[in-house]
């Protein structure tokens, strides 16, 4: 890898949720690799910093992000598949119901 580029970028998760029954929010999560020496470019989104993947769940992040990390650590890391999730409340706690996102028109190779 050279420079400040993201390599092997792929869409891995699509998560849907509603906000106050007024809007539908869709989050697209891509995974890729970057050089250890990559430079962060500041933006209006706030202070940026690199965080190790294993430490994301311990950060001040959304419930959606925590659920994605939990799924990736349990299942997603062992496959290159794409997943779709629907966020909801289960006994007052946020949770995501996951499904494998596959193209039904592409025949399976044996």
Backbone bond lengths (Angstrom), bond angles and torsions (degrees), N, CA, C in turn:
res aa  C-N    CA-C-N  psi(-1)  N-CA   C-N-CA  omega(-1)  CA-C   N-CA-C  phi
1 X - - - 1.450 - - 1.519 109.79 -
2 X 1.288 115.47 141.10 1.456 120.24 178.41 1.516 109.43 -127.05
3 X 1.315 116.01 146.51 1.455 120.85 171.20 1.513 114.29 68.06
4 X 1.332 114.53 -153.66 1.456 122.28 -175.04 1.526 111.43 -105.56
5 X 1.302 117.54 46.74 1.447 121.41 -176.89 1.525 111.01 -104.59
6 X 1.323 114.68 153.02 1.453 121.05 172.67 1.521 106.68 -97.50
7 X 1.320 116.50 125.49 1.461 121.70 179.62 1.526 109.97 -107.88
8 X 1.321 115.52 156.96 1.468 122.24 177.09 1.526 112.50 55.41
9 X 1.309 116.77 38.08 1.463 121.91 -178.76 1.525 110.00 -71.24
10 X 1.346 115.96 126.78 1.463 119.46 178.53 1.530 110.18 -146.39
11 X 1.330 115.08 144.30 1.456 121.52 176.07 1.519 107.91 -73.47
12 X 1.333 116.74 125.29 1.465 120.45 -177.70 1.525 113.07 -117.65
13 X 1.348 117.09 -28.95 1.460 120.29 -177.01 1.525 110.88 -140.00
14 X 1.338 115.41 141.25 1.457 123.61 169.55 1.523 104.91 -128.02
15 X 1.337 116.77 122.30 1.463 120.86 -176.97 1.520 109.12 -122.86
16 X 1.328 115.49 133.91 1.458 122.00 178.56 1.522 109.96 -114.73
17 X 1.326 115.58 143.09 1.465 121.08 174.03 1.514 108.50 -155.07
18 X 1.322 115.60 159.79 1.459 119.37 174.82 1.520 108.28 -103.35
19 X 1.302 115.53 154.04 1.469 121.96 177.50 1.517 107.47 -122.34
20 X 1.341 115.55 109.81 1.457 122.60 177.51 1.531 112.40 53.85
21 X 1.308 117.52 30.75 1.473 123.61 -179.43 1.523 112.70 53.99
22 X 1.334 116.86 20.97 1.455 122.17 -178.24 1.525 112.24 -109.42
23 X 1.321 116.14 -26.34 1.462 119.66 -176.88 1.522 110.48 -149.60
24 X 1.304 115.35 157.33 1.461 121.70 174.56 1.522 107.01 -107.00
25 X 1.312 115.91 127.59 1.460 121.37 177.84 1.526 109.01 -105.87
26 X 1.327 115.33 135.79 1.457 121.49 178.45 1.518 108.09 -122.78
27 X 1.309 116.07 127.88 1.464 121.40 179.63 1.521 108.42 -115.96
28 X 1.325 115.69 127.70 1.458 122.35 177.14 1.523 107.30 -106.59
29 X 1.323 116.89 127.35 1.466 121.10 -177.01 1.528 108.70 -118.22
30 X 1.326 115.13 119.87 1.458 122.34 179.53 1.524 109.22 -107.68
31 X 1.319 116.08 146.97 1.456 121.67 174.44 1.523 108.01 -117.00
32 X 1.321 115.57 146.14 1.449 121.44 177.17 1.516 108.97 -163.34
33 X 1.316 115.79 -179.42 1.467 121.00 177.76 1.520 109.03 -119.68
34 X 1.324 114.65 145.67 1.462 121.23 178.21 1.515 108.94 -132.41
35 X 1.296 115.94 158.72 1.455 121.98 176.78 1.530 109.38 -69.91
36 X 1.330 116.38 145.85 1.470 120.61 176.57 1.517 112.06 -56.82
37 X 1.317 116.90 -28.75 1.455 121.32 -176.07 1.522 113.43 -96.26
38 X 1.333 117.85 13.85 1.465 120.86 -179.82 1.524 110.16 -62.85
39 X 1.311 115.14 142.47 1.456 121.96 -179.19 1.520 109.56 -96.75
40 X 1.332 116.21 133.90 1.450 120.93 175.10 1.523 109.08 -82.40
41 X 1.320 116.07 138.49 1.459 121.12 177.83 1.521 107.42 -101.62
42 X 1.308 116.44 120.36 1.462 121.45 -178.12 1.520 111.04 -63.32
43 X 1.341 115.39 150.18 1.460 121.23 178.81 1.526 109.12 -144.93
44 X 1.312 116.00 -178.37 1.465 121.12 178.28 1.525 112.17 -79.50
45 X 1.323 117.60 0.39 1.462 121.92 -177.35 1.525 112.53 -79.10
46 X 1.314 118.55 -9.27 1.454 121.10 -179.33 1.512 111.17 122.73
47 X 1.316 115.66 -170.55 1.454 122.49 -178.49 1.533 109.65 -75.40
48 X 1.324 115.95 131.35 1.465 121.17 -178.58 1.522 110.59 -105.80
49 X 1.327 115.27 144.71 1.459 120.79 174.48 1.517 108.62 -156.54
50 X 1.337 115.87 152.19 1.452 120.61 175.74 1.521 108.15 -79.58
51 X 1.322 116.75 135.91 1.456 122.64 177.54 1.522 107.17 -128.04
52 X 1.313 116.80 133.32 1.466 120.11 177.00 1.525 108.51 -63.87
53 X 1.329 115.88 142.11 1.455 120.43 -176.16 1.524 111.57 -54.12
54 X 1.326 116.39 -42.54 1.464 119.87 -177.44 1.526 112.57 -64.66
55 X 1.335 117.94 -16.61 1.465 121.67 -178.18 1.529 113.67 -100.41
56 X 1.324 118.07 -1.74 1.468 120.51 -175.82 1.525 111.87 -60.44
57 X 1.329 117.51 -44.93 1.464 120.81 -176.27 1.525 112.23 -62.66
58 X 1.323 117.57 -20.03 1.469 121.25 179.32 1.528 112.30 -89.33
59 X 1.312 117.05 -1.12 1.460 122.17 -179.85 1.530 109.86 -90.19
60 X 1.317 115.83 169.57 1.457 121.67 175.51 1.525 107.67 -81.47
61 X 1.327 116.14 82.26 1.463 122.55 -177.83 1.526 108.98 -123.28
62 X 1.316 115.94 168.19 1.466 120.98 -178.44 1.528 111.49 -68.66
63 X 1.326 114.99 160.41 1.467 120.55 175.83 1.521 109.73 -61.19
64 X 1.326 117.36 -34.78 1.459 120.92 178.23 1.520 110.48 -60.70
65 X 1.320 116.90 -47.56 1.462 121.07 179.71 1.526 110.85 -61.60
66 X 1.326 117.89 -42.22 1.469 120.86 178.86 1.519 111.30 -61.62
67 X 1.332 117.46 -40.17 1.459 121.01 179.51 1.533 111.51 -68.50
68 X 1.326 117.12 -37.31 1.468 120.67 177.11 1.528 109.87 -63.92
69 X 1.323 117.36 -45.12 1.469 121.43 179.35 1.524 110.24 -62.17
70 X 1.332 116.91 -42.51 1.464 120.57 178.97 1.534 110.57 -60.90
71 X 1.333 116.74 -44.14 1.470 120.32 179.25 1.525 110.88 -66.06
72 X 1.324 116.94 -44.53 1.468 120.54 -179.15 1.527 110.42 -60.97
73 X 1.316 117.37 -43.88 1.465 120.62 179.71 1.524 111.87 -66.23
74 X 1.335 118.04 -28.65 1.459 121.39 -178.44 1.515 114.06 -88.52
75 X 1.342 117.03 -40.08 1.462 120.72 -173.67 1.531 112.32 -132.83
76 X 1.306 116.56 -47.40 1.458 122.16 -170.64 1.510 115.53 -59.87
77 X 1.326 117.42 -30.77 1.459 121.07 -178.65 1.526 111.90 -68.76
78 X 1.320 116.70 -27.47 1.462 119.99 -175.89 1.525 113.02 -87.10
79 X 1.320 117.33 1.30 1.460 121.31 -178.08 1.527 109.64 -141.99
80 X 1.292 116.38 156.56 1.460 120.94 175.53 1.518 111.15 -96.48
81 X 1.330 116.88 14.11 1.458 122.20 -174.93 1.526 112.29 -72.99
82 X 1.327 114.49 164.45 1.454 122.75 176.62 1.533 107.50 -105.07
83 X 1.332 116.38 140.27 1.455 121.72 -178.40 1.519 110.22 -123.66
84 X 1.343 114.66 149.84 1.459 121.21 173.98 1.519 106.81 -121.02
85 X 1.327 115.02 140.05 1.452 119.09 -178.14 1.513 112.38 -133.68
86 X 1.319 114.61 150.18 1.457 122.30 176.40 1.521 107.84 -118.08
87 X 1.328 116.60 118.82 1.462 121.56 -176.11 1.518 109.90 -86.29
88 X 1.325 115.03 138.14 1.460 120.85 178.68 1.525 108.93 -154.09
89 X 1.316 115.58 -179.68 1.454 121.90 176.89 1.520 109.18 -102.66
90 X 1.307 117.07 133.42 1.459 123.04 175.74 1.525 106.61 -124.10
91 X 1.333 115.67 107.64 1.470 121.70 -176.92 1.524 111.24 55.35
92 X 1.340 115.79 39.10 1.461 121.00 176.92 1.518 115.21 84.14
93 X 1.320 117.29 -1.68 1.465 121.54 179.98 1.529 109.89 -111.35
94 X 1.335 117.54 141.68 1.466 119.26 178.86 1.524 111.32 -69.40
95 X 1.318 115.37 139.27 1.464 120.96 176.66 1.525 108.49 -150.11
96 X 1.305 116.05 161.03 1.457 121.07 178.97 1.527 108.38 -125.01
97 X 1.330 115.72 132.36 1.451 121.57 171.60 1.523 106.68 -90.86
98 X 1.338 116.72 122.55 1.465 121.85 -173.76 1.519 112.60 -102.15
99 X 1.311 114.82 148.52 1.453 122.13 172.33 1.518 109.12 -140.91
100 X 1.313 115.75 149.73 1.461 121.23 176.84 1.525 108.11 -76.60
101 X 1.306 117.63 131.29 1.461 121.94 -179.14 1.521 107.90 -100.66
102 X 1.335 115.73 106.94 1.461 121.78 -177.29 1.512 109.48 -131.16
103 X 1.293 116.26 151.43 1.459 122.14 175.75 1.521 108.22 -81.52
104 X 1.312 117.61 113.05 1.454 121.95 -177.52 1.529 112.23 -69.18
105 X 1.328 117.46 -17.54 1.460 120.30 -178.71 1.523 113.79 -84.04
106 X 1.327 116.92 -13.83 1.466 120.58 -179.69 1.520 107.97 -91.19
107 X 1.337 118.03 119.74 1.478 120.19 -178.90 1.525 110.92 -65.60
108 X 1.323 115.13 146.32 1.467 121.17 176.73 1.516 109.17 -72.07
109 X 1.316 116.21 138.45 1.468 121.46 175.99 1.505 108.95 -94.31
110 X 1.319 117.13 130.07 1.470 120.85 179.24 1.498 110.62 -103.71
